[in-house]
């Protein structure tokens, strides 16, 4: 059996990666699991002020360990903060492939963020907005996320970032060029430091932060599916391991 652990982002929930998880669940013999990180989930952002980044790390470690017991191979998909958690797990646990979606090694793209805020203002004045901007979602999160939780997020990025250089499994990095929260340099940084022999980066020209729900969601899902089901990549990785 193939296991696929999908990890959502800061202040988010499994909905953020649900389109990917749903598609991969159709694969015969695949077990796909998307846990809810402590303090997260719909309607519970206030609970984040009572949670530390260590609890997020522990939750993902437990999920990875349990899936590894049940599966012959384990793939990780991490979105935003979940990408940093996924890279940490891939560096420390037996993992076979890694997918990073708008992974937050760096955060806040000021130029695009300002554009999105102008879009929010325009929306409130005219009722018009682009379909994938999810402005209301961004605004609600900014209003309700406790500062203590933001501090924990920053600590998590700081603590997990060094582990990216220890990742050696095949890795696919996908980044939305119009992401207002995670800048493009984050993807290029991860591509440069990840130690995998097999790694690739895909930039989605029309995608913002919620990359699994935007204009190019179908393309993102197809890229992930192709990468994870490519048996040639797995054979090359197995040969590299056996030769060392």
Long-range contacts (C-beta under 8 A, 24 or more apart in sequence): 1-29, 1-30, 1-31, 1-70, 1-71, 1-72, 2-27, 2-29, 2-30, 2-31, 2-71, 2-72, 2-73, 2-74, 2-75, 3-30, 3-31, 3-32, 3-33, 3-67, 3-68, 3-70, 3-71, 3-73, 3-74, 3-75, 4-30, 4-31, 4-32, 4-33, 4-74, 4-75, 4-76, 4-77, 4-228, 5-33, 5-34, 5-35, 5-60, 5-63, 5-64, 5-67, 5-74, 5-75, 5-76, 5-77, 5-86, 5-89, 6-32, 6-33, 6-34, 6-77, 6-78, 6-79, 6-82, 7-34, 7-35, 7-37, 7-60, 7-76, 7-77, 7-78, 7-79, 7-82, 7-83, 7-85, 7-86, 8-34, 8-36, 8-37, 8-40, 8-79, 8-80, 8-82, 9-79, 9-80, 9-81, 9-82, 9-83, 9-102, 9-104, 10-80, 10-81, 10-104, 10-149, 10-153, 11-40, 11-45, 11-48, 11-141, 11-145, 11-149, 12-40, 12-79, 12-80, 12-82, 13-40, 13-41, 13-42, 15-42, 16-79, 16-80, 16-82, 16-210, 16-212, 16-213, 17-77, 17-79, 17-82, 17-101, 17-212, 18-212, 19-212, 19-213, 19-217, 19-221, 20-77, 20-212, 20-220, 20-221, 20-224, 23-221, 23-225, 24-224, 24-225, 24-228, 27-229, 31-67, 31-70, 31-71, 33-63, 33-67, 35-59, 35-60, 35-63, 37-82, 39-149, 45-141, 45-144, 45-145, 45-146, 45-149, 46-144, 46-146, 48-145, 48-146, 48-148, 48-149, 48-152, 49-146, 49-148, 49-149, 51-149, 51-152, 52-152, 53-152, 53-153, 53-155, 53-156, 53-159, 56-81, 56-85, 56-152, 56-156, 57-85, 57-88, 57-156, 57-159, 57-160, 60-85, 60-86, 60-88, 60-89, 61-89, 61-93, 64-89, 64-93, 64-95, 65-93, 68-93, 68-94, 73-97, 73-234, 75-99, 75-228, 77-101, 77-224, 78-103, 79-103, 79-211, 79-212, 80-104, 80-181, 80-182, 80-209, 81-153, 81-156, 81-157, 83-190, 84-156, 84-157, 84-160, 84-161, 85-156, 85-160, 87-160, 87-163, 87-164, 87-167, 87-190, 87-194, 88-160, 88-163, 90-167, 90-169, 90-171, 91-163, 91-164, 91-166, 91-167, 92-163, 92-166, 95-169, 96-169, 96-170, 96-234, 96-237, 97-169, 97-170, 97-171, 97-172, 97-227, 97-228, 97-233, 97-234, 98-167, 98-169, 98-170, 98-171, 98-172, 98-196, 99-171, 99-172, 99-173, 99-174, 99-224, 99-227, 99-228, 100-171, 100-172, 100-173, 100-174, 100-187, 100-190, 101-174, 101-175, 101-211, 101-212, 101-220, 102-174, 102-175, 102-176, 102-179, 102-181, 102-182, 102-186, 102-187, 102-209, 102-211, 103-173, 103-175, 103-182, 103-186, 103-187, 103-190, 104-157, 104-181, 104-182, 104-186, 105-157, 105-161, 105-164, 105-186, 105-189, 105-190, 106-182, 106-183, 106-185, 106-186, 106-189, 107-157, 107-181, 107-182, 107-183, 107-186, 108-180, 108-181, 108-182, 108-183, 109-179, 109-180, 109-181, 109-182, 109-183, 109-184, 112-178, 112-179, 112-180, 112-183, 112-208, 113-180, 113-181, 115-180, 116-180, 116-208, 131-215, 132-207, 132-208, 132-210, 132-213, 132-214, 132-215, 133-208, 134-208, 134-209, 134-210, 134-213, 137-210, 138-180, 138-209, 164-190, 164-193, 164-194, 165-193, 165-194, 165-195, 166-195, 167-194, 167-195, 167-196, 168-195, 168-196, 168-197, 169-196, 169-237, 170-196, 170-197, 170-198, 170-199, 170-227, 170-233, 170-234, 170-236, 170-237, 171-196, 171-198, 171-199, 171-200, 172-199, 172-200, 172-201, 172-202, 172-223, 172-224, 172-227, 173-199, 173-200, 173-201, 173-202, 174-201, 174-202, 174-203, 174-204, 174-211, 174-220, 174-223, 174-224, 175-201, 175-202, 175-203, 175-204, 175-211, 176-203, 176-204, 176-206, 176-207, 176-208, 176-209, 176-211, 176-214, 176-216, 177-203, 177-204, 177-205, 177-206, 177-207, 178-205, 178-206, 178-207, 178-208, 179-207, 179-208, 179-209, 179-211, 180-208, 180-209, 181-209, 182-209, 197-236, 197-237, 197-240, 198-233, 198-236, 198-237, 200-227
